[in-house]
Amino acid sequence: MLVVNPKATTTSERSRDVLIRALRSAVDLRVEFTRRRGHAVKLVREAALHGVDVVVTLGGDGTVNEAVNGLMAALPELSPLGGATPAERLPALAVVPGGSTNVFARAIGLPKDWIEGTGVILEGLRGGRFRTIGLGRADDRYFTFCAGFGLDAAVIRRVERARSRGRVSTSALYLRSTFGEYLATDRRHPAISIERPAETAVDELSTVIIQNTTPWTYLGDRPVSPNPDASFDLGLDLLGVRQLAVASATRTVTQILSSRTNPHGRHVVQLHDVHEFTLLASRPEAFQVDGDYLGEREKVRFTSVARALRVIC
């Protein structure tokens, strides 16, 4: 089944027709167009329950995230197989990059260009080539590559508001939004803490970035990764920033943008390969997964889900 986001920014209607014809030449294809936010979750869940073998998405990271959540929502209703992992019980996922950044597609090695990406997927389908990846889960929402709590998510909220007013999603828009949100943030009273089973709590954090793989995002063609050791094959990685004073924040951002060093310093907390933790806040904080703003929360529980999904690559 092909799930198409009609608003995919890098494909025209003619390009979508070419993609559909290419896939139909190789597989028995059913095409569904999303009509609203959250629609792909329902479409993919129903497809999984009806026994499709592969779900293909054409869209950005938000479409991919909805498809993944649709697959995982079907899992409890699928007949259990003795000893099978979740990935072995679910349809495989293939991703045609069609958004503005396509972080997940690029993280699994697909070309940025949708035509080249379609070629890779067709080769993968013919050869049965896929990899099995883990997912992150934040409360009841799964994510593929990242989540954020605090400033990181507040920036995405600002970007989404700008896009609703007709602005185009660009690296420059994200940079301006980051600067504007930084100036608006209460930097003197960090509100976030990290709690882990049998571990001492880490508190007074201003923002926390969670990665399930690397990179976290892209600035144009440049990968950005606060947690460069994050992997689909391990648990979750976290970067927490204690204070957002100008000097320390500038130093941390410089380290994040550098490919030569991990973020470090007394204002930085970094955790690697964590399988369960909870973020708590003394006041409501912005929250996002895979680049989608989900509102404000005071508590979010995170878990790592190993070997959750097969991805055509």
C-alpha positions as CSV (number, residue, x, y, z in Angstrom):
1,M,0.0,0.0,0.0
2,L,1.2,3.5,-0.8
3,V,0.2,6.3,1.6
4,V,0.5,9.7,0.0
5,N,0.5,13.1,1.7
6,P,-0.9,15.4,-1.0
7,K,1.0,18.3,0.5
8,A,4.4,16.7,0.1
9,T,6.5,19.7,-0.8
10,T,9.1,18.1,-3.2
11,T,6.7,16.2,-5.5
12,S,4.2,17.5,-8.1
13,E,1.1,15.7,-9.1
14,R,2.8,14.5,-12.2
15,S,5.8,13.2,-10.2
16,R,3.4,11.3,-7.9
17,D,1.8,9.6,-11.0
18,V,5.3,8.5,-12.1
19,L,6.0,7.1,-8.7
20,I,2.7,5.2,-8.6
21,R,3.3,3.7,-12.1
22,A,6.8,2.6,-11.1
23,L,5.5,0.9,-8.0
24,R,2.6,-0.7,-9.8
25,S,5.1,-2.3,-12.2
26,A,6.7,-4.2,-9.3
27,V,3.9,-4.9,-6.8
28,D,0.1,-5.2,-6.4
29,L,-0.5,-1.6,-5.3
30,R,-3.3,0.2,-3.4
31,V,-3.0,4.0,-3.1
32,E,-4.4,6.1,-0.3
33,F,-4.3,9.9,0.1
34,T,-4.2,11.4,3.6
35,R,-6.9,14.1,4.2
36,R,-6.0,15.5,7.6
37,R,-3.5,15.2,10.4
38,G,-3.6,11.8,11.9
39,H,-5.4,10.2,8.9
40,A,-2.3,8.0,8.0
41,V,-2.4,6.3,11.4
42,K,-5.9,5.0,10.7
43,L,-5.1,4.0,7.1
44,V,-2.0,2.1,8.0
45,R,-3.5,0.3,11.0
46,E,-6.4,-0.9,8.8
47,A,-4.0,-2.0,6.1
48,A,-1.8,-4.0,8.5
49,L,-4.9,-5.8,9.9
50,H,-5.9,-6.7,6.3
51,G,-2.6,-8.3,5.7
52,V,-0.6,-6.0,3.4
53,D,3.1,-6.9,3.1
54,V,4.6,-3.4,2.7
55,V,3.5,0.1,3.5
56,V,5.1,2.8,1.4
57,T,4.9,6.5,2.4
58,L,5.3,9.6,0.2
59,G,5.7,12.6,2.4
60,G,7.8,14.1,5.2
61,D,8.8,12.9,8.6
62,G,5.3,13.6,10.0
63,T,3.7,11.2,7.5
64,V,6.4,8.5,8.4
65,N,5.6,9.0,12.1
66,E,1.9,8.5,11.5
67,A,2.5,5.4,9.4
68,V,4.7,3.9,12.1
69,N,2.1,4.6,14.8
70,G,-0.5,3.0,12.6
71,L,1.6,-0.1,12.3
72,M,2.3,-0.3,16.0
73,A,-1.4,0.3,16.8
74,A,-2.3,-2.9,14.8
75,L,0.2,-5.1,16.7
76,P,-2.0,-6.1,19.6
77,E,-4.7,-7.3,17.2
78,L,-2.5,-9.4,15.0
79,S,-2.3,-13.1,15.7
80,P,0.8,-13.8,17.9
81,L,3.6,-15.9,16.4
82,G,5.7,-18.0,18.6
83,G,9.0,-16.2,19.4
84,A,8.4,-13.6,16.7
85,T,9.6,-10.0,17.2
86,P,7.1,-7.1,16.6
87,A,9.0,-6.5,13.3
88,E,8.3,-10.0,12.1
89,R,4.6,-9.7,12.7
90,L,4.1,-6.3,11.0
91,P,4.3,-5.2,7.4
92,A,7.6,-3.7,6.3
93,L,7.9,0.1,5.9
94,A,9.3,1.9,2.8
95,V,9.8,5.6,2.7
96,V,9.9,7.8,-0.3
97,P,11.3,11.2,0.7
98,G,8.8,14.0,0.0
99,G,9.1,16.5,2.8
100,S,11.4,19.5,3.4
101,T,14.1,17.7,5.5
102,N,13.3,13.9,5.4
103,V,15.5,13.1,8.4
104,F,14.3,9.5,8.8
105,A,14.7,8.7,5.1
106,R,18.2,10.0,5.1
107,A,19.0,8.3,8.4
108,I,18.3,4.9,6.8
109,G,20.5,5.8,3.9
110,L,18.0,6.8,1.2
111,P,19.0,9.6,-1.2
112,K,17.4,13.0,-0.7
113,D,16.0,13.0,-4.2
114,W,12.6,11.1,-4.3
115,I,13.3,9.6,-7.8
116,E,16.6,8.1,-6.6
117,G,14.9,7.0,-3.4
118,T,12.1,5.3,-5.4
119,G,14.8,3.4,-7.3
120,V,16.4,2.2,-4.1
121,I,13.0,1.0,-2.7
122,L,12.2,-0.9,-5.9
123,E,15.6,-2.7,-5.7
124,G,15.0,-3.4,-2.0
125,L,11.5,-4.9,-2.8
126,R,12.9,-7.1,-5.6
127,G,15.7,-8.3,-3.4
128,G,13.9,-8.5,-0.1
129,R,16.4,-6.2,1.4
130,F,15.5,-4.6,4.7
131,R,16.9,-3.7,8.1
132,T,15.2,-4.1,11.5
133,I,15.3,-1.0,13.7
134,G,14.2,-0.1,17.2
135,L,11.8,2.7,18.0
136,G,11.3,5.2,20.8
137,R,8.0,5.5,22.6
138,A,6.9,8.7,24.5
139,D,3.8,7.8,26.5
140,D,1.6,6.3,23.8
141,R,3.3,7.9,20.8
142,Y,6.1,6.1,18.9
143,F,8.9,8.0,17.2
144,T,11.6,7.1,14.7
145,F,14.5,9.5,15.2
146,C,13.9,12.1,17.9
147,A,11.8,13.7,20.5
148,G,12.3,16.9,22.5
149,F,11.1,18.6,25.7
150,G,11.6,22.3,26.4
151,L,13.3,24.7,24.1
152,D,13.8,22.3,21.2
153,A,10.0,21.6,21.0
154,A,9.2,25.3,21.5
155,V,11.2,26.1,18.4
156,I,9.1,23.6,16.4
157,R,5.9,25.1,17.8
158,R,7.1,28.5,16.5
159,V,8.0,27.1,13.1
160,E,4.6,25.4,12.8
161,R,2.8,28.7,13.6
162,A,4.9,30.4,10.9
163,R,4.1,27.7,8.4
164,S,0.4,28.1,9.1
165,R,0.8,31.7,8.1
166,G,2.2,30.7,4.8
167,R,5.9,30.6,5.5
168,V,8.1,28.0,3.8
169,S,10.0,25.6,6.0
170,T,13.7,26.4,5.5
171,S,16.9,26.2,7.6
172,A,16.7,30.0,7.9
173,L,13.2,29.8,9.4
174,Y,14.4,27.3,12.0
175,L,17.4,29.5,12.9
176,R,15.3,32.6,13.3
177,S,12.7,30.7,15.3
178,T,15.5,29.3,17.6
179,F,16.8,32.7,18.3
180,G,13.4,34.2,18.9
181,E,12.4,31.3,21.2
182,Y,15.7,31.6,23.1
183,L,15.0,35.3,23.9
184,A,11.4,34.4,25.0
185,T,12.4,31.5,27.3
186,D,12.6,31.7,31.1
187,R,16.4,31.0,31.3
188,R,16.8,31.6,35.0
189,H,14.5,28.8,36.3
190,P,15.2,25.5,34.6
191,A,12.1,23.3,35.1
192,I,12.9,19.8,33.8
193,S,14.3,16.7,35.6
194,I,15.2,13.2,34.4
195,E,14.2,10.2,36.5
196,R,15.5,6.7,35.8
197,P,14.9,3.4,37.7
198,A,17.5,2.9,40.5
199,E,19.3,6.1,39.4
200,T,19.7,9.5,41.1
201,A,17.4,12.1,39.4
202,V,19.0,14.8,37.2
203,D,17.2,18.1,37.7
204,E,17.3,21.8,36.8
205,L,17.4,21.2,33.0
206,S,16.2,23.8,30.5
207,T,15.7,21.5,27.5
208,V,16.2,17.8,26.7
209,I,16.8,16.3,23.3
210,I,16.2,12.6,22.8
211,Q,17.6,10.6,19.8
212,N,16.8,7.1,18.6
213,T,19.4,7.5,15.8
214,T,21.7,10.1,14.4
215,P,21.4,12.7,13.1
216,W,18.9,14.7,15.1
217,T,18.1,17.0,12.1
218,Y,19.7,18.7,9.1
219,L,20.6,22.3,8.3
220,G,20.4,22.0,4.6
221,D,22.7,19.2,3.7
222,R,24.6,19.4,7.0
223,P,23.7,16.8,9.6
224,V,23.3,18.0,13.2
225,S,23.6,15.5,16.1
226,P,23.7,16.4,19.8
227,N,24.0,12.7,20.5
228,P,26.3,11.3,17.8
229,D,26.5,7.8,19.3
230,A,22.7,7.2,19.0
231,S,21.7,4.2,17.0
232,F,18.6,2.3,15.8
233,D,20.2,-0.8,17.3
234,L,20.5,0.6,20.9
235,G,18.4,2.3,23.5
236,L,17.7,6.1,23.5
237,D,20.4,8.8,23.9
238,L,19.7,12.1,25.7
239,L,21.3,15.5,25.8
240,G,20.1,17.8,28.6
241,V,21.2,21.5,29.0
242,R,21.1,22.9,32.5
243,Q,21.3,26.6,31.8
244,L,20.7,28.8,28.8
245,A,23.0,31.7,29.7
246,V,24.4,33.3,26.6
247,A,28.0,32.1,27.1
248,S,27.2,28.5,28.0
249,A,24.4,28.2,25.4
250,T,26.7,29.5,22.6
251,R,29.4,27.0,23.6
252,T,26.9,24.1,23.6
253,V,25.5,25.1,20.2
254,T,29.0,25.4,18.8
255,Q,29.8,21.9,20.0
256,I,26.6,20.4,18.6
257,L,27.3,21.9,15.2
258,S,30.9,20.6,15.2
259,S,31.5,17.2,13.9
260,R,34.7,16.9,15.9
261,T,33.5,16.8,19.5
262,N,30.6,15.6,21.6
263,P,28.7,18.3,23.6
264,H,30.4,18.6,27.1
265,G,30.8,20.8,30.1
266,R,29.2,21.3,33.5
267,H,26.0,22.7,32.0
268,V,25.5,19.6,29.8
269,V,24.1,16.1,30.7
270,Q,24.5,13.3,28.2
271,L,23.1,9.8,28.6
272,H,23.7,6.9,26.2
273,D,21.7,3.7,25.4
274,V,19.0,4.3,28.0
275,H,15.9,2.0,27.9
276,E,13.5,3.7,30.3
277,F,13.2,7.2,31.8
278,T,10.7,9.9,32.7
279,L,10.9,13.6,32.1
280,L,9.1,15.8,34.7
281,A,8.6,19.5,34.6
282,S,7.6,22.0,37.4
283,R,5.6,23.9,34.7
284,P,4.1,22.9,31.4
285,E,6.8,22.5,28.7
286,A,6.6,22.2,24.9
287,F,6.9,18.6,23.6
288,Q,7.6,17.2,20.2
289,V,8.3,13.8,18.4
290,D,9.9,13.5,15.0
291,G,9.5,17.2,14.4
292,D,5.7,17.3,15.2
293,Y,4.7,19.6,18.0
294,L,2.3,17.8,20.4
295,G,1.5,20.5,22.9
296,E,2.7,21.1,26.5
297,R,3.3,18.4,29.1
298,E,4.5,18.2,32.7
299,K,5.4,14.5,32.5
300,V,6.4,12.2,29.7
301,R,7.5,8.6,30.1
302,F,10.0,7.3,27.5
303,T,10.9,3.7,26.6
304,S,13.0,2.1,23.9
305,V,11.4,-0.6,21.8
306,A,14.0,-3.0,20.3
307,R,13.6,-4.7,16.9
308,A,10.2,-3.0,16.4
309,L,10.1,-2.5,12.6
310,R,11.4,-3.8,9.3
311,V,12.4,-1.0,6.9
312,I,13.1,-1.4,3.2
313,C,16.6,0.1,2.5
